[in-house]
Structures are given as C-alpha cells and as structure tokens.
Amino acid sequence: MPSYLFTDLETGETDEYIISYSKMKEMQQDERYQQVFQMPSVSTSNSASFPDGHMPNSRKQAMDLEKKIANTTAKMYGQKQENREEYKKEIKELEGRRKAPTGSNKNGE
C-alpha cells in the first residue's frame, strides 16, 4: 500500500500514513488534515547503494572526482582562451586520478 504525508491541523504534527488511495481521498476531504507533498529522493549514482542510502566510499570518491572535473571544466570555459592553460593542467591531473573501470584488462581497455 502507498504511503502519504498528512499534517493534522489541530496538533500541527505531520505523520506518514500507509493507506489505500480511497482512504487518502477521504483524508483530503477532511478539513482536519492537509496533505504534504514532497519531492522523492533520487539517487544520482549508477551503482547500488547501501540500505541507509549511502554509497560505498570508493564510489563516493569517484563521484566527487567526476564532479570536480566537471566544475573545473565549466570554470575553464568561462575564461578567455589565453587564461585556460592552468585549468587544462588541473583537469589533466584530476583525470589522471581516475581508476580503470572494474572488469577492464591490465591496459585499462
């Protein structure tokens, strides 16, 4: 059964209710309750995470490295052509920290 968040307007408490769709519709009509809408959490990792929602450290480090490369690249393109050399060096150094994908051969292919 799906879960819905409702705030009890008399007490101010918000609770999660695991109820049927028809019961949820009844609660929406009841002036004592107000439904709370929230965005679902979306994982941006391509691999599985632990039940508590955290990625393994090695995967987290890889994602952080990719974010840093992307941010540095974006900064580089915001500069004039003659000022991009420092960013290119930093990007090349960051890309050198990447590890070969799991399952690759000794040559990284």
NORGI-V225151 format. One record per helix or strand of 2 or more residues. SS is the DSSP state (H for helix, E for strand). FROM is the first residue (numbers start at 1). LEN is the number of residues. Records with the same first field share a line. If there is no record, write none. Layout:
SS->FROM-LEN + FROM-LEN
This chain:
E->3-6 + 14-5 + 33-4
H->21-9 + 57-21 + 81-3 + 85-12
